[in-house]
Amino acid sequence: MKPEAPGVPVEAGAPFTVESVGSDQLVRLHFFVPRAAVSTTRFILEGYDHLGVQTSEPGSSHVTWTVPAALRADAEALLADLLTRLR
């Protein structure tokens, strides 16, 4: 069973969860990867200028991407592909 991000339920079988932030102008994508892959996800996201910002706690496998709502579909597609390659 996957651990849950604080306050964000993980649906059964879902590779990531989505949370609206503030006035729905931003969304957060929460996901888990092996700790060794956290830097890889940051590197990939940074390769897509202005797509979003990655945050994670030191030593944690819980990663959050914060992206503009207008780019949500692009971020979800990138993340889904990335997670299939990392797992």
Backbone hydrogen bonds in HBPLUS format (Angstrom, degrees):
<---DONOR---> <-ACCEPTOR-->    atom                        ^
c    i                          cat <-CA-CA->   ^        H-A-AA   ^      H-
h    n   atom  resd res      DA  || num        DHA   H-A  angle D-A-AA Bond
n    s   type  num  typ     dist DA aas  dist angle  dist       angle   num
A0008-VAL N   A0005-ALA O   3.00 MM   3  5.24 172.1  2.01 131.6 131.2     1
A0014-ALA N   A0011-GLU O   3.08 MM   3  5.31 164.5  2.10 122.1 126.5     2
A0017-THR N   A0030-HIS O   2.93 MM  13  5.18 154.8  1.99 143.1 151.3     3
A0030-HIS N   A0017-THR O   2.87 MM  13  5.18 157.6  1.92 145.0 152.2     4
A0019-GLU N   A0028-ARG O   2.86 MM   9  5.05 149.7  1.95 144.6 153.8     5
A0028-ARG N   A0019-GLU O   2.73 MM   9  5.05 159.6  1.77 150.2 157.6     6
A0021-VAL N   A0026-LEU O   2.93 MM   5  5.24 158.5  1.98 150.8 144.1     7
A0024-ASP N   A0021-VAL O   3.17 MM   3  5.52 130.8  2.42 118.5 132.3     8
A0069-ALA N   A0025-GLN O   2.81 MM  44  5.16 168.0  1.83 127.2 127.3     9
A0027-VAL N   A0067-VAL O   2.87 MM  40  5.52 158.8  1.92 161.7 168.9    10
A0067-VAL N   A0027-VAL O   2.88 MM  40  5.52 162.6  1.91 162.6 167.3    11
A0029-LEU N   A0065-TRP O   2.76 MM  36  5.08 161.3  1.80 151.2 157.3    12
A0065-TRP N   A0029-LEU O   2.91 MM  36  5.08 159.8  1.95 143.0 149.2    13
A0031-PHE N   A0063-VAL O   2.97 MM  32  5.45 159.2  2.02 159.0 162.7    14
A0063-VAL N   A0031-PHE O   2.81 MM  32  5.45 175.0  1.81 168.2 169.1    15
A0033-VAL N   A0061-SER O   3.11 MM  28  5.42 151.9  2.20 143.1 149.4    16
A0037-ALA N   A0034-PRO O   2.75 MM   3  5.38 155.9  1.81 122.6 130.7    17
A0038-VAL N   A0035-ARG O   3.30 MM   3  5.49 166.9  2.31 108.7 112.7    18
A0040-THR N   A0037-ALA O   3.07 MM   3  5.02 121.0  2.44  94.5 110.0    19
A0041-THR N   A0037-ALA O   3.07 MM   4  6.44 156.6  2.13 157.1 161.7    20
A0042-ARG N   A0038-VAL O   3.18 MM   4  6.48 156.0  2.24 147.0 153.4    21
A0043-PHE N   A0039-SER O   2.96 MM   4  6.13 161.0  2.00 146.2 151.3    22
A0044-ILE N   A0040-THR O   2.96 MM   4  6.21 162.7  1.99 154.5 158.3    23
A0045-LEU N   A0041-THR O   2.99 MM   4  6.13 169.1  2.00 148.8 152.1    24
A0046-GLU N   A0042-ARG O   2.90 MM   4  6.06 163.1  1.93 153.4 158.4    25
A0047-GLY N   A0043-PHE O   3.16 MM   4  6.35 128.3  2.44 135.6 148.2    26
A0047-GLY N   A0044-ILE O   3.03 MM   3  5.14 136.3  2.22  99.4 112.2    27
A0048-TYR N   A0045-LEU O   3.03 MM   3  5.51 157.3  2.08 113.0 120.0    28
A0051-LEU N   A0048-TYR O   3.04 MM   3  5.67 153.0  2.11 147.8 143.6    29
A0053-VAL N   A0066-THR O   2.95 MM  13  5.25 152.3  2.03 139.8 148.1    30
A0066-THR N   A0053-VAL O   2.84 MM  13  5.25 162.4  1.87 152.5 157.5    31
A0055-THR N   A0064-THR O   2.82 MM   9  5.25 154.6  1.88 152.2 160.3    32
A0064-THR N   A0055-THR O   2.91 MM   9  5.25 160.9  1.95 161.5 163.4    33
A0060-SER N   A0057-GLU O   3.01 MM   3  5.39 159.7  2.05 140.6 139.0    34
A0071-LEU N   A0068-PRO O   2.89 MM   3  5.43 150.8  1.98 115.7 124.6    35
A0072-ARG N   A0069-ALA O   3.18 MM   3  5.04 166.8  2.19 107.0 109.0    36
A0075-ALA N   A0071-LEU O   2.98 MM   4  6.24 164.1  2.01 159.5 164.5    37
A0076-GLU N   A0072-ARG O   2.83 MM   4  6.01 164.2  1.85 158.5 162.8    38
A0077-ALA N   A0073-ALA O   3.01 MM   4  6.13 159.0  2.05 145.1 150.7    39
A0078-LEU N   A0074-ASP O   2.99 MM   4  6.19 162.9  2.02 149.3 154.0    40
A0079-LEU N   A0075-ALA O   2.84 MM   4  5.97 166.1  1.86 152.1 156.5    41
A0080-ALA N   A0076-GLU O   2.86 MM   4  5.94 164.9  1.88 149.6 154.0    42
A0081-ASP N   A0077-ALA O   3.14 MM   4  6.27 164.0  2.17 145.9 150.0    43
A0082-LEU N   A0078-LEU O   2.88 MM   4  6.04 162.7  1.91 151.8 157.5    44
A0083-LEU N   A0079-LEU O   2.81 MM   4  5.97 163.9  1.84 157.0 160.5    45
A0084-THR N   A0080-ALA O   3.18 MM   4  6.38 152.5  2.26 142.6 149.3    46
A0085-ARG N   A0081-ASP O   3.20 MM   4  6.47 146.1  2.33 144.1 153.1    47
A0085-ARG N   A0082-LEU O   3.15 MM   3  5.20 123.4  2.49  95.1 109.4    48
A0086-LEU N   A0082-LEU O   2.97 MM   4  6.22 142.8  2.11 147.3 158.2    49
A0087-ARG N   A0083-LEU O   3.12 MM   4  6.08 136.8  2.31 143.9 151.7    50
